[in-house]
Amino acid sequence: MSIVYDNLLQEIFLRLPDKRSLIQCSIVCKHWFSLLSDPQFIRAFHERSPDHPYTIFFGITIGKEFIYELFSENSKILHGGNHRKGNYLDFMPWSTSHVNIRASFEDLLLVSHSWADDYCICNPLTREWVALPRAPKSNYGKCGLMCERKGVGGGDKGLRRSNNINDQYRFKVLLITDCYNKGNDSVFDGAVFCSETGKWSPSVFSFAFRETLLAWTNLICPSDFVTSNGIFYSLLKERMSDRIEGIVAFDPSMDRNTSSEFADPKRCLFIRCSIDFGYRWQEKICFGAVQGRLRLSQVHSVKGDLELNVLELNYGNENGGEWVSVHWVKLQRENANDDHMLVAAFHPNNDNVIFMLRHRRDIYKYKMREKSYEIVGQLPTPYRYMRTGTWTLVHP
């Protein structure tokens, strides 16, 4: 045990199955008791609980129209039944019809005003929001959100009790404004907003792609970003087709050079996918984070059968990581034409649960290891030929 440092011990303790196990470990020795009594550890343990309150927003990807919210049982208790269906964001400074959800992180949402350059970060449970300065002009406009709670590591506890978003969090917003080829590189122009500076800073990300992709390939991010371990991730597709080439990872913590000629190559990594994506991939792919780990799923047809594959990114190698399959199963069709099944969202805390859409409308909670499912919701209208986007909140 002498080579097991405290941070590794806490990571092990976080994976204990219940509070009873924590209590048993806390009486092993004074050192373990001290680690398990840390308020930050206790909060982290609660947030990893499968029963922790969460809310999932469903919206149409084209235009980010918000159309439905799914509450866990504990989340319903928090809200007290006072929310109004479809008007969950009516406290924002814009009309609800002009609020587009762009990203989520813990209990916060990044929202924009239609396709304008106005962005806000809001907490739907406390109904508080903070407006960001006007963002740089963009015809592309893919973005993501990451946050760090203030007071971590024994900081000011008074900040932790505050209801003000600026007092509770340090946060960064990544906005990619353009993407193009330059020599051997795929280049992404953007800006990073940092709450500590209060302003947008120009930033350029690039990676060399000619060795792995065709020289003429022009790559774009087809959707907003998912955040995991302080890194922004997005799918990458070829601009003129529906072919997914892989995943791109942006690290905003590295040096902020504004010239791609001198940018640190570690700031932007290309990670090839281990599965192929074919026609109409948007209807069949889910991309998100579970307990801070990146996951990717696909439902596809193989010789008339529907197959579900769920993969997780195993971090650590020089190429940013590799994909490992955590679940594979054939899905039962009700009839020969029943192919409208897809993974809509991952459970934020339970790595055994995914949420699936079936019959273009029904929302199922699917337990992968047990291969059991139950219907938990229904979209107000069936989705058609567009991907239904989802954003998950976890309430502390």
C-alpha positions as CSV (number, residue, x, y, z in Angstrom):
1,M,0.0,0.0,0.0
2,S,3.0,2.3,0.4
3,I,3.0,3.0,-3.4
4,V,-0.7,3.7,-3.6
5,Y,-1.1,7.4,-3.4
6,D,-4.1,9.2,-2.0
7,N,-5.6,10.3,-5.3
8,L,-5.5,6.6,-6.5
9,L,-7.1,5.4,-3.2
10,Q,-9.9,7.9,-3.6
11,E,-10.5,6.7,-7.2
12,I,-10.8,3.2,-5.8
13,F,-13.1,4.3,-3.0
14,L,-15.3,6.1,-5.5
15,R,-16.1,2.8,-7.1
16,L,-17.3,1.1,-4.0
17,P,-20.9,-0.1,-4.4
18,D,-22.7,1.6,-1.5
19,K,-22.4,3.8,1.7
20,R,-22.1,0.8,3.9
21,S,-18.9,-0.2,2.1
22,L,-17.6,3.4,2.7
23,I,-18.2,3.1,6.4
24,Q,-16.5,-0.2,6.6
25,C,-13.4,1.2,4.8
26,S,-13.4,4.3,7.0
27,I,-12.7,2.2,10.2
28,V,-9.6,0.5,8.7
29,C,-7.3,3.2,9.8
30,K,-7.1,6.9,10.6
31,H,-5.7,7.7,7.2
32,W,-8.6,6.1,5.3
33,F,-11.0,7.8,7.6
34,S,-9.5,11.1,6.8
35,L,-9.8,10.5,3.0
36,L,-13.4,9.2,3.2
37,S,-14.4,12.2,5.4
38,D,-13.3,14.8,2.9
39,P,-16.5,16.8,1.9
40,Q,-15.3,16.9,-1.7
41,F,-14.9,13.1,-1.8
42,I,-18.4,12.6,-0.3
43,R,-19.9,14.9,-2.9
44,A,-18.1,13.0,-5.7
45,F,-19.3,9.7,-4.3
46,H,-22.9,10.9,-4.3
47,E,-22.7,12.2,-7.8
48,R,-21.4,8.8,-9.1
49,S,-24.4,7.0,-7.5
50,P,-26.7,5.5,-10.1
51,D,-29.7,6.9,-8.2
52,H,-28.4,10.5,-8.3
53,P,-31.0,13.0,-9.7
54,Y,-30.6,13.7,-13.4
55,T,-32.6,15.3,-16.2
56,I,-32.3,14.5,-19.9
57,F,-33.3,17.1,-22.6
58,F,-34.5,15.9,-26.0
59,G,-34.4,18.2,-28.9
60,I,-34.3,18.2,-32.7
61,T,-30.7,18.6,-33.9
62,I,-31.6,20.9,-36.8
63,G,-32.2,24.2,-35.0
64,K,-31.7,22.6,-31.5
65,E,-35.4,22.9,-30.8
66,F,-36.2,21.8,-27.3
67,I,-39.1,19.4,-27.3
68,Y,-39.1,17.1,-24.3
69,E,-37.5,16.6,-20.9
70,L,-37.1,13.3,-19.0
71,F,-36.7,13.4,-15.2
72,S,-35.4,10.6,-13.0
73,E,-37.5,9.8,-9.9
74,N,-35.1,11.7,-7.6
75,S,-35.1,14.6,-10.0
76,K,-38.9,14.8,-9.8
77,I,-38.6,15.1,-6.0
78,L,-36.2,18.0,-6.4
79,H,-38.4,19.9,-8.8
80,G,-41.5,19.2,-6.7
81,G,-43.7,19.0,-9.8
82,N,-43.5,22.7,-10.3
83,H,-41.9,22.6,-13.7
84,R,-44.0,23.2,-16.8
85,K,-43.6,20.7,-19.5
86,G,-41.9,22.3,-22.5
87,N,-41.2,25.6,-20.7
88,Y,-38.3,24.4,-18.5
89,L,-36.1,27.3,-19.8
90,D,-38.7,30.1,-19.7
91,F,-36.6,32.0,-17.2
92,M,-34.0,32.9,-19.9
93,P,-33.8,36.4,-21.2
94,W,-35.0,35.3,-24.7
95,S,-38.2,33.8,-25.8
96,T,-38.2,30.0,-25.2
97,S,-38.6,29.4,-29.0
98,H,-35.2,31.2,-29.5
99,V,-33.3,29.2,-26.9
100,N,-31.0,26.5,-28.4
101,I,-29.3,24.0,-26.0
102,R,-25.7,23.6,-27.2
103,A,-23.9,21.7,-24.4
104,S,-24.3,20.4,-20.8
105,F,-21.9,19.9,-18.0
106,E,-22.9,18.6,-14.5
107,D,-25.9,20.8,-13.6
108,L,-25.3,23.6,-16.2
109,L,-26.4,24.2,-19.7
110,L,-24.7,26.3,-22.4
111,V,-27.5,27.8,-24.5
112,S,-27.4,30.2,-27.4
113,H,-29.9,32.7,-28.9
114,S,-31.0,31.0,-32.1
115,W,-27.9,31.1,-34.3
116,A,-26.8,34.5,-33.1
117,D,-23.5,35.2,-31.3
118,D,-25.1,35.5,-27.8
119,Y,-24.4,32.7,-25.3
120,C,-25.5,32.1,-21.7
121,I,-24.7,29.5,-19.1
122,C,-27.7,28.6,-16.9
123,N,-28.8,26.3,-14.1
124,P,-32.3,25.2,-14.9
125,L,-32.9,23.9,-11.3
126,T,-32.0,27.2,-9.6
127,R,-33.2,29.2,-12.6
128,E,-30.1,31.3,-12.7
129,W,-28.1,32.4,-15.7
130,V,-25.0,34.4,-16.7
131,A,-24.5,36.0,-20.1
132,L,-21.2,35.7,-21.9
133,P,-19.6,38.6,-23.8
134,R,-20.6,38.7,-27.5
135,A,-18.8,35.7,-29.2
136,P,-16.6,36.1,-32.3
137,K,-18.6,35.9,-35.6
138,S,-18.9,32.4,-37.0
139,N,-20.7,30.7,-39.9
140,Y,-19.8,27.4,-38.4
141,G,-20.3,27.7,-34.7
142,K,-19.7,24.4,-33.0
143,C,-19.2,24.8,-29.3
144,G,-18.7,23.0,-25.9
145,L,-18.7,23.7,-22.2
146,M,-16.4,22.5,-19.3
147,C,-16.6,23.5,-15.7
148,E,-14.6,23.2,-12.4
149,R,-16.4,23.7,-9.1
150,K,-14.6,26.3,-6.9
151,G,-13.5,25.3,-3.5
152,V,-12.1,21.9,-4.7
153,G,-9.1,20.9,-2.6
154,G,-10.0,22.9,0.5
155,G,-10.8,26.2,-1.0
156,D,-13.3,28.8,0.2
157,K,-16.3,27.0,1.5
158,G,-18.4,30.2,1.3
159,L,-18.1,30.0,-2.5
160,R,-19.4,26.5,-2.5
161,R,-22.6,27.6,-0.7
162,S,-23.3,30.5,-3.1
163,N,-26.1,30.1,-5.6
164,N,-24.3,32.4,-8.1
165,I,-22.9,30.5,-11.1
166,N,-19.8,32.8,-11.3
167,D,-19.1,32.1,-7.6
168,Q,-19.6,28.4,-7.8
169,Y,-17.7,27.6,-11.0
170,R,-14.7,28.3,-13.2
171,F,-15.7,27.5,-16.7
172,K,-14.5,27.5,-20.3
173,V,-16.4,27.6,-23.5
174,L,-14.9,26.4,-26.8
175,L,-16.2,27.9,-30.0
176,I,-14.9,26.6,-33.4
177,T,-15.6,29.3,-36.0
178,D,-14.0,27.7,-39.1
179,C,-12.2,24.6,-40.4
180,Y,-10.0,24.2,-43.5
181,N,-6.9,22.5,-44.9
182,K,-3.5,24.1,-44.7
183,G,-0.7,22.1,-46.2
184,N,-0.6,18.7,-44.5
185,D,-2.8,20.0,-41.6
186,S,-6.5,20.0,-40.8
187,V,-7.0,23.4,-39.1
188,F,-9.7,24.6,-36.8
189,D,-10.0,28.3,-36.0
190,G,-11.8,29.1,-32.8
191,A,-11.9,31.0,-29.6
192,V,-12.0,30.0,-25.9
193,F,-13.9,31.9,-23.3
194,C,-12.5,31.7,-19.8
195,S,-14.5,32.8,-16.8
196,E,-11.3,33.9,-14.9
197,T,-10.4,36.4,-17.7
198,G,-13.9,37.2,-18.7
199,K,-13.1,37.4,-22.4
200,W,-12.8,35.3,-25.6
201,S,-9.2,34.5,-26.7
202,P,-8.5,33.4,-30.2
203,S,-7.1,29.9,-30.5
204,V,-6.1,27.6,-33.4
205,F,-6.0,23.8,-33.3
206,S,-4.5,21.6,-36.0
207,F,-3.4,18.1,-36.6
208,A,-1.5,16.4,-39.5
209,F,-3.9,14.1,-41.3
210,R,-2.2,13.2,-44.7
211,E,-0.6,10.0,-43.3
212,T,-4.0,8.6,-42.2
213,L,-6.5,10.2,-44.5
214,L,-6.8,11.2,-48.1
215,A,-5.1,14.4,-48.9
216,W,-8.2,16.0,-50.3
217,T,-10.4,15.2,-47.3
218,N,-11.9,18.3,-45.7
219,L,-13.0,17.5,-42.2
220,I,-15.7,19.2,-40.1
221,C,-17.3,18.6,-36.7
222,P,-21.0,17.8,-37.4
223,S,-22.2,18.5,-33.9
224,D,-21.3,20.3,-30.7
225,F,-18.7,19.0,-28.3
226,V,-18.7,16.4,-25.5
227,T,-16.4,17.1,-22.5
228,S,-14.4,14.4,-20.7
229,N,-11.4,14.8,-18.4
230,G,-10.8,18.4,-19.4
231,I,-10.8,17.7,-23.1
232,F,-13.4,18.7,-25.8
233,Y,-14.3,15.8,-28.1
234,S,-16.3,15.8,-31.4
235,L,-17.0,13.4,-34.2
236,L,-15.2,14.3,-37.5
237,K,-16.9,13.8,-40.8
238,E,-15.9,14.5,-44.4
239,R,-17.5,17.8,-45.4
240,M,-19.1,16.5,-48.7
241,S,-20.3,13.2,-47.4
242,D,-21.8,11.4,-44.4
243,R,-18.6,9.4,-43.8
244,I,-17.3,9.6,-40.2
245,E,-13.5,9.5,-40.1
246,G,-12.9,9.5,-36.4
247,I,-12.9,11.7,-33.2
248,V,-11.0,15.0,-32.7
249,A,-9.8,16.0,-29.2
250,F,-9.2,19.7,-28.3
251,D,-7.2,20.5,-25.2
252,P,-7.8,24.2,-24.2
253,S,-5.4,24.0,-21.2
254,M,-2.3,23.9,-23.4
255,D,-0.5,27.1,-24.7
256,R,-2.8,29.4,-26.6
257,N,-0.8,30.1,-29.7
258,T,-2.8,31.9,-32.3
259,S,-0.8,30.5,-35.2
260,S,-1.1,26.9,-36.3
261,E,2.5,26.9,-37.5
262,F,3.7,27.1,-33.8
263,A,0.8,25.4,-32.0
264,D,1.6,22.5,-29.8
265,P,0.4,19.3,-31.6
266,K,-0.8,17.8,-28.3
267,R,-3.5,20.4,-28.2
268,C,-5.4,18.6,-31.0
269,L,-5.4,14.9,-31.6
270,F,-7.1,12.7,-34.1
271,I,-8.5,9.4,-32.8
272,R,-9.6,6.9,-35.4
273,C,-12.9,5.0,-34.7
274,S,-12.7,1.2,-34.5
275,I,-16.1,0.7,-36.2
276,D,-17.4,1.8,-39.7
277,F,-20.2,4.3,-40.1
278,G,-22.3,4.0,-43.2
279,Y,-25.3,5.8,-44.7
280,R,-27.5,7.9,-42.4
281,W,-25.0,7.5,-39.5
282,Q,-26.6,10.5,-37.7
283,E,-29.7,8.4,-36.9
284,K,-27.6,5.6,-35.5
285,I,-24.8,7.1,-33.4
286,C,-24.8,8.3,-29.8
287,F,-21.7,10.2,-28.5
288,G,-21.4,11.2,-24.8
289,A,-19.8,10.7,-21.4
290,V,-20.6,8.3,-18.6
291,Q,-18.9,9.1,-15.2
292,G,-16.5,11.3,-17.1
293,R,-15.5,8.6,-19.6
294,L,-16.2,9.0,-23.3
295,R,-18.6,6.5,-24.9
296,L,-19.8,5.9,-28.5
297,S,-22.6,3.7,-29.7
298,Q,-24.0,2.5,-33.0
299,V,-27.1,0.7,-34.1
300,H,-26.6,-0.8,-37.6
301,S,-28.0,-3.5,-39.8
302,V,-26.0,-6.6,-40.6
303,K,-27.5,-9.2,-42.9
304,G,-31.0,-8.2,-41.9
305,D,-30.3,-8.1,-38.2
306,L,-29.9,-5.0,-36.0
307,E,-26.8,-4.9,-33.9
308,L,-26.0,-2.6,-31.0
309,N,-22.4,-1.8,-30.2
310,V,-21.3,0.4,-27.3
311,L,-17.6,1.4,-27.0
312,E,-15.6,3.3,-24.4
313,L,-12.4,5.3,-25.0
314,N,-9.5,3.8,-23.0
315,Y,-7.3,6.8,-22.4
316,G,-3.6,6.7,-22.1
317,N,-1.6,6.0,-25.2
318,E,0.2,8.6,-27.4
319,N,-2.7,8.6,-29.9
320,G,-5.2,9.8,-27.3
321,G,-6.6,6.3,-26.5
322,E,-8.3,3.3,-28.1
323,W,-11.9,2.2,-28.3
324,V,-12.9,-0.9,-26.3
325,S,-16.3,-2.6,-26.8
326,V,-18.2,-2.8,-23.5
327,H,-21.5,-4.2,-24.9
328,W,-22.7,-5.9,-28.1
329,V,-26.1,-7.4,-28.7
330,K,-28.5,-8.2,-31.5
331,L,-31.8,-6.3,-31.1
332,Q,-35.1,-8.0,-31.6
333,R,-37.3,-6.6,-34.4
334,E,-41.0,-6.6,-34.1
335,N,-41.3,-6.9,-37.8
336,A,-39.1,-6.8,-40.9
337,N,-39.5,-3.1,-41.3
338,D,-38.7,-2.3,-37.6
339,D,-35.3,-0.5,-38.0
340,H,-36.1,2.7,-36.2
341,M,-34.1,2.0,-33.1
342,L,-31.2,4.1,-31.8
343,V,-29.3,5.0,-28.6
344,A,-30.6,8.5,-27.6
345,A,-28.5,9.1,-24.5
346,F,-26.2,7.5,-22.0
347,H,-27.0,7.4,-18.3
348,P,-24.6,10.0,-16.7
349,N,-23.8,7.9,-13.7
350,N,-24.7,4.3,-14.4
351,D,-22.5,2.6,-17.0
352,N,-25.0,-0.3,-17.3
353,V,-27.9,1.9,-18.6
354,I,-28.6,3.5,-21.9
355,F,-31.7,5.2,-23.2
356,M,-33.0,4.2,-26.6
357,L,-35.6,5.6,-29.0
358,R,-37.9,3.1,-30.7
359,H,-40.7,3.5,-33.2
360,R,-39.5,7.1,-33.7
361,R,-41.1,8.1,-30.4
362,D,-40.9,5.7,-27.4
363,I,-38.0,6.2,-24.9
364,Y,-36.7,3.0,-23.3
365,K,-34.4,2.6,-20.4
366,Y,-32.2,-0.4,-21.3
367,K,-30.0,-2.3,-18.8
368,M,-27.2,-3.8,-20.9
369,R,-25.9,-6.6,-18.6
370,E,-29.4,-7.8,-17.8
371,K,-30.6,-7.2,-21.4
372,S,-33.9,-5.8,-19.9
373,Y,-35.8,-2.7,-20.8
374,E,-38.7,-0.6,-19.7
375,I,-40.5,2.3,-21.3
376,V,-39.9,5.6,-19.4
377,G,-41.2,8.3,-21.7
378,Q,-42.6,9.3,-25.1
379,L,-41.8,12.2,-27.4
380,P,-44.8,14.4,-28.0
381,T,-44.5,13.9,-31.8
382,P,-42.5,11.2,-33.7
383,Y,-39.1,12.4,-35.0
384,R,-38.7,12.0,-38.8
385,Y,-35.4,11.9,-40.7
386,M,-33.3,14.0,-38.3
387,R,-31.2,13.0,-35.4
388,T,-32.8,13.7,-32.0
389,G,-30.1,15.5,-29.8
390,T,-29.9,14.9,-26.1
391,W,-28.2,16.8,-23.2
392,T,-27.9,15.4,-19.7
393,L,-27.9,17.3,-16.4
394,V,-26.8,15.8,-13.1
395,H,-28.1,17.7,-10.0
396,P,-25.7,18.0,-7.0
